[in-house]
Amino acid sequence: MNTKEYISSGIIESYILGLASPEEAGILECVMKNNAEVKAAFEEAQKVLEDLATAQAVAPPADLKSKIWDKIQEEQTVELPKPVIANDVQHEPHIKPVHDIRTAPERKTGWKTYAVAATALFLVSTAANLFWMNERSESKKQIAQLEAQQKNNALALQNMQQKWTMISSPEMKMVMLKGVEKHTDSKAMVFWDTRTKEVYLSAETLPKAPEGMQYQLWAIQGGKPVSAGMYSEDKDAKIALSTIPQAQAFAITLEKKGGSDVPTMENMYVMGEVSS
């Protein structure tokens, strides 16, 4: 475990809150003596928790002190036992002298003081723990977002490299498909391998297909449309949609998922001629 992993493990916060085991505490104290980064992280966490405790502090009512003092005085005032006269002692030899028990309330009052202090410490500790957990949760979210972004960037780079390989190949013919009248901003690119006759399609700039719909590629052969395969994002410029021996043009329509035997002309998005 490196220094950053050790700092982010939560041991520093556990130590400050008194939750670390003796072994963990001993290791941390040793590490802080020899690692300035860990010591700095400890001081920063300590300051954060102190600031939190200060922010969470609630000023007691102005009359609280007098109320506590009155309560203590009230509890210290006990009813003394009724004096036992000599005759009663003679007739009741089993009765023993009653000792002064005024120290009992004092012990009771001391216990209450400790209970209040423990409760306050518990509240501060709970608030600190919640703050720490929220901070860690937020950090985990940010890390997950960065990892997802990194993964997307890697996939985009891989896709670009795949397209560059296709473009660089002398056997690959590229056919630019431009938007038709209703979709002038749309475009796509067909990669047609003149050796294997395999057809690849890059259509990531087309609008996302609605639920239950899918883009279908068509090859125009002798003036007739022939299905050249169904497009999906996972196939973009990576997986051949079909094998087309010959074609004068290519077009893309939006069809029901699974494709159609004939193109829906009103749902045509792009079209392009194959250059000779």
N, C-alpha and C positions, 0 to 999 in steps of 0.2 A: 504494500500500500504506500503510495507516494504522499508527499506533504499535503497536496490539495485534497486528495481523497480522505486523508486522516482528518483534515479540518472540516470537511463537509459531512463526516460520519455522524456528527451530533455529539461527540464525546465532550467537546468543550462546554456546550450548553448544559449537558447532564452534570458535569463537574460543578459548574457555577450554581446549579439548582440543588446540589447535594444528592443527586440521583445516581452518580457513578459509583461503581464498586470500589473497594479499597485498592484492588489491583489496577483498575482503570485509572484511578486518581493518581496512583504512584507512577504509572507509565507516563501520564500526561505531564506531571510535574517534572519528570526527568527529561522529557522531550522539550519542554519549554526552556529548560536551562541550556539546551544545545541547539535549538532551532528558533531563530529570530522571527521567522514567518508565523510559526505556530503561536509564539508568545504574543505577537502583534494581533493575531486573530482572537486570542483569548481576551486581551485587553479591550478589543473592539466589542466582542460579544458581552463582556461584563458591563461596559458602558451602555450598550443597548438595553440590557435588562434593567440596569439602574434607572435609566431614563423612563423605561416602561413603568417601573414601580412608582416613580415620581408622578408620572402622568395619571396612573390609576388611583393615586392616593386621594382620599376624600376627607376633607376637614371635618372634625367632630363638631357637634353643636356646642355653642358657647356655654350652655349650662350643664354640659355632661360631667365636667369635673365635680361640681357641687353635688350633683345627683349621686355620683359614685361615692363621694365622701359621706353623704347622708345615709346611704345604704350600708356602708361599713359601720357607721356609728350605731345604726339600728340593730345590726346583727350582733354587735359587741354588747349590746344591752340585753342581758339575760335575767330571767327571774331567779333570784336566789332561793334555795330550798327553805322551807319553813323550819325555824329553830325547833329542836327537839328538847323538851323539858326533862329534868332529871327523873321525874316519876315515870314518864313514858319510857325513858331509857331503861329504868329498872324493870318495868313490865315487859318491855320489848328488847331483850338483850341482843337479839340478832340484828338490830339496826346499827349500822356503822356510820361514822361521821362522813358527811358529804364534802368532797374536795371541790375547790374552786375550779370551774370548768370554763372560765372565760377565755382560755387560750384556744378552745375549739373553733369559735368563729374566725379567729385569726388564721388558723390553718385552712379553714374553708375559703376565706377571702384570698389567700395566697394561691390556692388551686384555681380559683376563678381567673386570677390575673394571668396565670400560665395558659389557661384555656383560651383567653382572649388573644394573647400573643401568638399562640399556635394557630388560631383561626386566621389571624391577619397574615401570618407567614404562608399559610395554605392558599389564601386568596391570591397573594402576590405570585406564588409559585405557579398556580393554575393559570393566571393571566400570562405569565412569561412562557409557559409551555404552549399555550394557544398561539401566542405570537410566533414562537419558534416553529411550530408545526405549520402555520400559515405561510411563513417565509420559505420553509422547505418545500411545501406544496407548490408555491409559486415558482420556485427555482426548478422543480421537476417539470412543470408545465413549459417553462421557457426552454429547458433542455430538450424536451420532446418536440417542441416546435422547430428548434434548430436542427434536430436530427431528421425530422420530416423534410425540412427545406433542403438539407444536404442531400437526402435521398432523391428528391425531385431534381436537384441540380445534376446529380450523377446520371439519372435517367435521361435528362435532356442532353447532356454531353454525349452519352452513349448513342442517342438517336441522331445527333448531329454527325458523329463519327461514321455511323452507318450510312447516312445520306452522302457524306463526303466520299466514302468508298464507292458508292454507286455512281456518283458523278464522275469520279476519276477513272472508272472502268471504260475502256474504249468500246466494249461490247454493249454498253448500256445506252439506250436511247431515251431521252427525256421528252415528255410531251406536256406542255403547259396547258392546263385547263382554266379558262377564264369564265367569270360569272356571266350568266345570261341576263335577259332584260329585267327579271324580277329580283335578281340577286347579283347586281353588278359588282359588289364589293367582295364576293366570294372567289376563291381560287384554290387550285389543287395541282399536284404534280404526279404524273404517271411515269414510272421507271420500267422500261420494257427491255428485257434482256434479249438481244437479237440472236444469241446463241441457243439459249434454253427455251426461249419464247415465254418465260415466266413474267408475270405482270405484278409490280409492286405499286402501292398507292400511298402518297403522303397527302393527307387531307385534314391535318390538325387545325388548319385555319378556318375550316367550315364551322358553322354554328353547331353546338352540341345537339345531337339528335334527340327529339322528344321521347318520352317514355313509350315503349312499344313500337318505335320506328327505328330504321337503320338505313344508312347510305348504301347504295348499290352501284357498282361500276359497270359500265356498258362499253363494249367494243363495237364500232360500226364497221361491218363487213359487207361490201357490195350493197351499201345503202340500207342494210338491215341491222337492227341492234341485237347483239348477243351478250348474254350476261357474262361479265368478267369477274364476278365474285362479290361477296359482301364485305364491307369495310367495318372495322372496329378499331378503337384507339390502340389496343394492344398489338395490332398488326401493322401499325403505321410505319411504312418504309422498312419493315423488318421481315414480314412474312408474305410470301407470294399469295395473291388472291386467286390466281388461276393461270392457265397456260393458253395464250392466244397466238395461233400461228400467223395470222395476218389481220391488219386493221387499218382503216383509213382515218379513223377518229375515235376519240373516247369521250364519254359523258358520265355524269353522276346524277342519280335521282334519289329522292327520299321515299323509301317504301316501307311497308309494314315489316316488322322484324321477321327475318327469315328470307326475305326477298320476294320478287315477283317474276312471272314468266315474260311479261312485257313491261317496258318502262312507263311510268306515269308521267306523261309529258308536262303536265302543269306543275309537277314537283321537281322539274329539272333545275339543278343549281349551277353546274359548270359544264363546259364542253371545249374540246380542243382538237385540231387536226394534226395528224402525224405528218411531219415534214419528210420529204423524200431524201 
